[in-house]
Amino acid sequence: MEIYINGTILNSSKEYEKAYIEDEKVFVPLRNVIEKLNGEISWNDLNKTITIKYNNTEITLQIGRTTYIKNGETFSMEFFPRIENNRTYVPLEFLTEGLGVKVNWGEKEEGKVLYLEENFYE
């Protein structure tokens, strides 16, 4: 599934830059999306945690856990972040609920398209 961020497509020739559907949920490549949204992201290999800084928000999440910490407060999501092809994927709702990213759907001949936009008001 192709992803557009602020009107620009992620390089659709690379499979790891595409979203995919599993268990009726959409998963998106976290690093690629965060960097295109002008956020910062870092990986701690020792404890498999990811720290995101985006729009005055700091979030820490861990591979395989459904909870994450946003500005010191604990939240949960239905599905946990996972690693596929050496890339971290998160459920789409994490972007909307955790980071306030705006999401819209579209259609192309090739199938569904996901449009993400920065939320400048967070």
Steps between C-alpha positions, in 0.01 A plus 500: 500500500651833396543777757494872427624739768414867470431436131829320422515127443743285691720322246249240385768288332623390843279241669608611848351844435150361445226435749348154529187346646508220756214379720284771337735771632725731301867510599734779385882527493574716802843653427415599143174662606642686802794639303270617217283671762812687619514312828800340669527129568763289677541126562641330810607151392568380856139522619330527156349842571428789267493864605311750286506878528227668299313830547591553868420136573739229613394139471678181597374165377638149505488221244242239602323718760160662459575784742696817430599806702398840367640800689524289817149349480432136406263418214409178324426385146326190374798357308868523587785641287685231308810450290460387139798487262717687755247787515267599782132511412227643721122483475353799321299602806828568683569785255154650546453443873860525617629773271188673370585436134208559262408198286296477180439212258500501123482260208727449201502234231756307706281502812453706816719800577570646842536880539666632816532864600683676779284639775650845549272575795617230743 
